[in-house]
C-alpha cells in the first residue's frame, strides 16, 4: 500500500504498496497535518529507554523516551546535497509505485495502474536501457510487492487473481470511482493475497504460499535462496479468543508477523511474534540482517527495526512516535533510507540513519509532495522512490543520482 496523489485537493492513499505500509496510516495521513518546527527532536530508544539497545521479540517499544537528540536537518531545503539529475522514471501510467532494481541494475520491476478494465495495480518489468515494458502479473485482481530473482529468469509478486470474486471487485471499484464518491483510505488485507513466482515473461505462475490469510510483502535474499514476507496467517490457523477476534475484526493487520522461507516456498519459519503489524522486510546486503517497520499495537505509530535473519537480536533504530516505514539498506550496508511523517502527518519525507541507530538521522528530501518507498540501485549510485511531486499530484516513480559520500559525511560515517 502506498500514498497516492491528491484527488480533489484531498490526500488520497491508494494500494500502491502494502509492502511497506498499512491501513494504520489512514488516521495519521487523513488527519489535519501538524507542522513541526525545524527544532523537532528525534528520540532513538529501545525497550529499556536507552539509545540503540536491543530487545527480545515482544511488544513494540515506541513509548519509552528520554531527552532525544535534535534531528539533523542539514540545509533541509537543499535536496541536491543527495540527489541530482532527478527525473520521472515511469511516464506511461495513470499512477505507479513501489519498484525495485534487478541485481544487475538493468531492469526495474514496479506496480502500475493503466487504463483498462482493471482499476488496480498490476506488475510490470521495464528494461532501463531500451524502455521496453512488459506486464508479468496475470492482469486480474490486486497485485503488489514484486521482485526480480537474482538469476533474472523469474519474478515474484503478491496477487489475488485466484479470488473467485476478483473480476466482480474490479467492476465494483470502477463503479465507485465513476460515482465521484470520496472515501477515506483503508487498505484491505485481503485473505486471497498469496505470493507467486512466475517466469520472467509472466508465464508459469506458481503459488508459493498457498495459506489462509494475507501473504505479501515478499523480498528475495541477494543470493536468491530465501524469501522474507509478512503474513497474518496465525489468525486463520487457530481459534481466536473473544478479545482477539474483536482485534482481528477491527484490524486484521494486528496479527501480521514476519516469516522467512526457501525460494520455492518450503521451510517456512516465523521470525516475529509481536502484537501489531510487522511488515515490509528486506535483507541486508550480506543477507545477515533484516530491516522492517513495526507498528505499535494500537496502530498509531511505526518505527524502524533490524534483526538477525533467525529473528534474534531485534533492535529498534527510530522512536519518533509518528510513522517511520519503507526502510531499505544502502548496498554499502552502512546506512538505511526510509520515509517518515515526522514533519507533519501528511508530509512524508525521506531520511537516512546509520545501521546501529547511534547517530542523528538526516533528512534527504524537501521538494513539495509525498516521498516514500525509496530503493537503491545495486551499485548504490541511484535512488528510485514513489512521489507525488508530479504536476497533477498523482503518484509516480522518480529516480535520481545518489551522493553516497555526502550521506556518509552527514551521518558522521566518513
QUIPE-V682397 format. One record per residue. RES is the residue in one letter. SS is DSSP state (a for helix, b for strand, c for the rest). PSI is psi in radians with two decimals (none if undefined). Layout:
res=RES ss=SS psi=PSI
res=RES ss=SS psi=PSI
//
This chain:
res=X ss=c psi=2.68
res=X ss=b psi=3.02
res=X ss=b psi=2.24
res=X ss=b psi=3.12
res=X ss=b psi=3.07
res=X ss=b psi=2.36
res=X ss=b psi=2.15
res=X ss=c psi=0.74
res=X ss=c psi=0.34
res=X ss=b psi=2.33
res=X ss=b psi=2.17
res=X ss=b psi=2.23
res=X ss=b psi=2.18
res=X ss=b psi=3.09
res=X ss=c psi=1.08
res=X ss=c psi=-0.61
res=X ss=c psi=1.83
res=X ss=a psi=-0.30
res=X ss=a psi=-0.61
res=X ss=a psi=0.80
res=X ss=c psi=-3.04
res=X ss=c psi=2.94
res=X ss=a psi=-0.20
res=X ss=a psi=-0.31
res=X ss=a psi=-0.42
res=X ss=a psi=-0.92
res=X ss=a psi=-0.45
res=X ss=a psi=-0.79
res=X ss=a psi=-0.60
res=X ss=a psi=-0.26
res=X ss=c psi=2.90
res=X ss=c psi=2.24
res=X ss=c psi=2.42
res=X ss=c psi=1.98
res=X ss=c psi=2.11
res=X ss=c psi=2.65
res=X ss=c psi=2.91
res=X ss=c psi=-0.18
res=X ss=c psi=0.33
res=X ss=c psi=2.61
res=X ss=b psi=2.70
res=X ss=b psi=1.71
res=X ss=c psi=2.34
res=X ss=c psi=1.63
res=X ss=c psi=2.87
res=X ss=c psi=-2.88
res=X ss=c psi=-0.49
res=X ss=c psi=0.11
res=X ss=c psi=0.11
res=X ss=c psi=2.60
res=X ss=c psi=2.30
res=X ss=c psi=0.25
res=X ss=c psi=2.74
res=X ss=b psi=2.84
res=X ss=b psi=2.70
res=X ss=c psi=2.82
res=X ss=c psi=2.42
res=X ss=c psi=-2.68
res=X ss=c psi=2.32
res=X ss=c psi=2.42
res=X ss=c psi=1.19
res=X ss=c psi=0.33
res=X ss=c psi=-0.01
res=X ss=c psi=2.29
res=X ss=c psi=2.56
res=X ss=c psi=-3.06
res=X ss=c psi=2.02
res=X ss=c psi=2.80
res=X ss=b psi=2.76
res=X ss=b psi=2.52
res=X ss=c psi=2.48
res=X ss=b psi=1.72
res=X ss=c psi=-0.29
res=X ss=c psi=1.44
res=X ss=c psi=1.03
res=X ss=c psi=-0.35
res=X ss=c psi=0.10
res=X ss=c psi=1.34
res=X ss=a psi=-0.44
res=X ss=a psi=-0.04
res=X ss=a psi=-0.57
res=X ss=c psi=-0.64
res=X ss=b psi=2.37
res=X ss=b psi=2.84
res=X ss=b psi=0.69
res=X ss=b psi=2.32
res=X ss=b psi=2.79
res=X ss=b psi=2.12
res=X ss=c psi=-0.78
res=X ss=c psi=2.04
res=X ss=c psi=-0.07
res=X ss=c psi=0.59
res=X ss=c psi=2.81
res=X ss=c psi=-0.64
res=X ss=b psi=2.71
res=X ss=b psi=2.82
res=X ss=b psi=2.94
res=X ss=b psi=1.54
res=X ss=b psi=2.76
res=X ss=b psi=2.50
res=X ss=b psi=2.61
res=X ss=c psi=2.87
res=X ss=c psi=-0.45
res=X ss=c psi=0.03
res=X ss=c psi=0.12
res=X ss=c psi=-0.34
res=X ss=b psi=2.82
res=X ss=b psi=2.14
res=X ss=b psi=2.39
res=X ss=b psi=2.97
res=X ss=b psi=2.49
res=X ss=b psi=2.55
res=X ss=b psi=2.19
res=X ss=c psi=2.84
res=X ss=c psi=2.44
res=X ss=c psi=-2.83
res=X ss=c psi=0.06
res=X ss=c psi=1.93
res=X ss=c psi=-0.01
res=X ss=c psi=2.84
res=X ss=c psi=2.51
res=X ss=b psi=2.94
res=X ss=b psi=2.33
res=X ss=b psi=2.65
res=X ss=b psi=2.27
res=X ss=b psi=2.32
res=X ss=b psi=2.05
res=X ss=c psi=-0.17
res=X ss=c psi=-0.85
res=X ss=c psi=-0.38
res=X ss=c psi=-0.05
res=X ss=c psi=2.34
res=X ss=b psi=2.32
res=X ss=b psi=2.43
res=X ss=b psi=2.35
res=X ss=c psi=-0.10
res=X ss=c psi=2.86
res=X ss=c psi=-0.36
res=X ss=c psi=0.04
res=X ss=c psi=2.46
res=X ss=c psi=-2.83
res=X ss=c psi=2.52
res=X ss=b psi=2.72
res=X ss=b psi=2.94
res=X ss=b psi=1.31
res=X ss=b psi=2.88
res=X ss=b psi=2.55
res=X ss=b psi=2.22
res=X ss=c psi=2.54
res=X ss=c psi=-0.41
res=X ss=c psi=-0.19
res=X ss=c psi=0.06
res=X ss=c psi=-0.03
res=X ss=b psi=2.88
res=X ss=b psi=2.89
res=X ss=b psi=2.53
res=X ss=b psi=2.90
res=X ss=b psi=2.51
res=X ss=b psi=2.71
res=X ss=c psi=0.40
res=X ss=c psi=-0.32
res=X ss=c psi=0.00
res=X ss=c psi=2.14
res=X ss=c psi=-0.41
res=X ss=c psi=0.25
res=X ss=a psi=-0.81
res=X ss=a psi=-0.63
res=X ss=a psi=-0.66
res=X ss=a psi=-0.61
res=X ss=a psi=-0.82
res=X ss=a psi=-0.67
res=X ss=a psi=-0.74
res=X ss=a psi=-0.72
res=X ss=a psi=-0.75
res=X ss=a psi=-0.73
res=X ss=a psi=-0.77
res=X ss=a psi=-0.71
res=X ss=a psi=-0.43
res=X ss=a psi=-0.35
res=X ss=c psi=0.19
res=X ss=c psi=2.23
res=X ss=c psi=2.36
res=X ss=c psi=2.44
res=X ss=c psi=2.63
res=X ss=c psi=2.47
res=X ss=c psi=1.93
res=X ss=c psi=2.31
res=X ss=c psi=1.97
res=X ss=c psi=1.22
res=X ss=c psi=2.18
res=X ss=c psi=-0.06
res=X ss=c psi=-0.14
res=X ss=c psi=2.17
res=X ss=b psi=2.80
res=X ss=b psi=2.24
res=X ss=b psi=2.64
res=X ss=b psi=2.49
res=X ss=b psi=2.78
res=X ss=b psi=2.88
res=X ss=c psi=-0.42
res=X ss=c psi=0.11
res=X ss=c psi=-0.03
res=X ss=c psi=2.98
res=X ss=c psi=0.99
res=X ss=c psi=2.25
res=X ss=b psi=2.30
res=X ss=b psi=2.08
res=X ss=c psi=-0.43
res=X ss=c psi=-0.91
res=X ss=c psi=0.92
res=X ss=c psi=2.54
res=X ss=c psi=2.40
res=X ss=c psi=3.07
res=X ss=c psi=2.05
res=X ss=b psi=2.01
res=X ss=b psi=-2.96
res=X ss=b psi=0.70
res=X ss=b psi=2.60
res=X ss=b psi=2.50
res=X ss=b psi=2.62
res=X ss=c psi=2.83
res=X ss=c psi=-0.35
res=X ss=c psi=-0.03
res=X ss=c psi=0.11
res=X ss=c psi=-0.35
res=X ss=b psi=2.77
res=X ss=b psi=2.23
res=X ss=b psi=2.55
res=X ss=b psi=2.95
res=X ss=b psi=2.54
res=X ss=b psi=2.58
res=X ss=c psi=0.51
res=X ss=c psi=-0.45
res=X ss=a psi=-0.67
res=X ss=a psi=-0.34
res=X ss=a psi=-0.15
res=X ss=a psi=-0.14
res=X ss=c psi=2.92
res=X ss=c psi=2.15
res=X ss=c psi=2.60
res=X ss=c psi=2.95
res=X ss=a psi=-0.72
res=X ss=a psi=-0.75
res=X ss=a psi=-0.68
res=X ss=a psi=-0.65
res=X ss=a psi=-0.72
res=X ss=a psi=-0.76
res=X ss=a psi=-0.76
res=X ss=a psi=-0.57
res=X ss=a psi=-0.69
res=X ss=c psi=1.79
res=X ss=a psi=-0.23
res=X ss=a psi=-0.23
res=X ss=a psi=-0.51
res=X ss=a psi=0.24
res=X ss=c psi=2.20
res=X ss=b psi=3.01
res=X ss=b psi=2.52
res=X ss=b psi=2.79
res=X ss=b psi=2.48
res=X ss=b psi=2.87
res=X ss=b psi=2.77
res=X ss=c psi=-0.31
res=X ss=c psi=0.09
res=X ss=c psi=-0.01
res=X ss=c psi=2.99
res=X ss=c psi=0.90
res=X ss=c psi=2.28
res=X ss=b psi=2.39
res=X ss=b psi=2.34
res=X ss=c psi=-0.59
res=X ss=c psi=2.72
res=X ss=c psi=0.73
res=X ss=c psi=2.50
res=X ss=c psi=2.42
res=X ss=c psi=2.95
res=X ss=c psi=1.91
res=X ss=b psi=2.21
res=X ss=b psi=3.10
res=X ss=b psi=0.87
res=X ss=b psi=2.53
res=X ss=b psi=2.56
res=X ss=b psi=2.63
res=X ss=c psi=2.85
res=X ss=c psi=-0.55
res=X ss=c psi=0.14
res=X ss=c psi=0.24
res=X ss=c psi=-0.33
res=X ss=b psi=2.86
res=X ss=b psi=2.37
res=X ss=b psi=2.45
res=X ss=b psi=3.08
res=X ss=b psi=2.45
res=X ss=b psi=2.12
res=X ss=b psi=2.53
res=X ss=c psi=2.75
res=X ss=c psi=-0.52
res=X ss=c psi=-0.09
res=X ss=c psi=0.19
res=X ss=c psi=-0.19
res=X ss=c psi=2.75
res=X ss=b psi=2.57
res=X ss=b psi=2.85
res=X ss=b psi=2.29
res=X ss=b psi=2.76
res=X ss=b psi=2.79
res=X ss=b psi=2.91
res=X ss=b psi=2.80
res=X ss=c psi=-0.13
res=X ss=c psi=0.10
res=X ss=c psi=-0.06
res=X ss=c psi=3.00
res=X ss=c psi=0.82
res=X ss=b psi=2.36
res=X ss=b psi=2.22
res=X ss=b psi=2.19
res=X ss=c psi=-0.62
res=X ss=c psi=2.77
res=X ss=c psi=1.16
res=X ss=c psi=-0.01
res=X ss=c psi=0.42
res=X ss=c psi=-2.46
res=X ss=b psi=1.81
res=X ss=b psi=2.20
res=X ss=b psi=3.13
res=X ss=b psi=0.75
res=X ss=b psi=2.61
res=X ss=b psi=2.31
res=X ss=b psi=2.46
res=X ss=c psi=2.53
res=X ss=c psi=-0.38
res=X ss=c psi=-0.35
res=X ss=c psi=0.15
res=X ss=c psi=-0.33
res=X ss=b psi=2.93
res=X ss=b psi=2.40
res=X ss=b psi=2.55
res=X ss=b psi=3.05
res=X ss=b psi=2.54
res=X ss=b psi=2.58
res=X ss=c psi=0.57
res=X ss=c psi=-0.54
res=X ss=c psi=0.15
res=X ss=c psi=2.50
res=X ss=c psi=-0.73
res=X ss=c psi=0.11
res=X ss=c psi=1.52
res=X ss=c psi=2.16
res=X ss=b psi=2.87
res=X ss=b psi=2.50
res=X ss=b psi=2.77
res=X ss=b psi=2.59
res=X ss=b psi=2.55
res=X ss=b psi=2.76
res=X ss=c psi=-0.22
res=X ss=c psi=-0.19
res=X ss=c psi=0.42
res=X ss=c psi=-0.43
res=X ss=c psi=2.91
res=X ss=c psi=2.29
res=X ss=c psi=2.69
res=X ss=b psi=2.31
res=X ss=b psi=2.42
res=X ss=c psi=-0.93
res=X ss=c psi=2.68
res=X ss=c psi=-0.03
res=X ss=c psi=2.48
res=X ss=c psi=2.36
res=X ss=c psi=2.85
res=X ss=c psi=2.31
res=X ss=b psi=2.05
res=X ss=b psi=3.00
res=X ss=b psi=0.96
res=X ss=b psi=2.48
res=X ss=b psi=2.51
res=X ss=b psi=2.64
res=X ss=c psi=2.80
res=X ss=c psi=-0.55
res=X ss=c psi=0.02
res=X ss=c psi=0.14
res=X ss=c psi=-0.24
res=X ss=b psi=2.67
res=X ss=b psi=2.30
res=X ss=b psi=2.51
res=X ss=b psi=2.87
res=X ss=b psi=2.38
res=X ss=b psi=2.67
res=X ss=c psi=0.38
res=X ss=c psi=0.35
res=X ss=c psi=2.80
res=X ss=c psi=-0.64
res=X ss=c psi=0.07
res=X ss=c psi=0.12
res=X ss=c psi=2.75
res=X ss=c psi=2.25
res=X ss=b psi=2.63
res=X ss=b psi=2.27
res=X ss=b psi=2.84
res=X ss=b psi=2.54
res=X ss=b psi=2.86
res=X ss=b psi=2.35
res=X ss=b psi=2.37
res=X ss=c psi=1.56
res=X ss=a psi=-0.71
res=X ss=a psi=-0.70
res=X ss=a psi=-0.66
res=X ss=a psi=-0.78
res=X ss=a psi=-0.74
res=X ss=a psi=-0.84
res=X ss=a psi=-0.42
res=X ss=c psi=-0.03
res=X ss=c psi=0.51
res=X ss=c psi=0.05
res=X ss=c psi=none
//
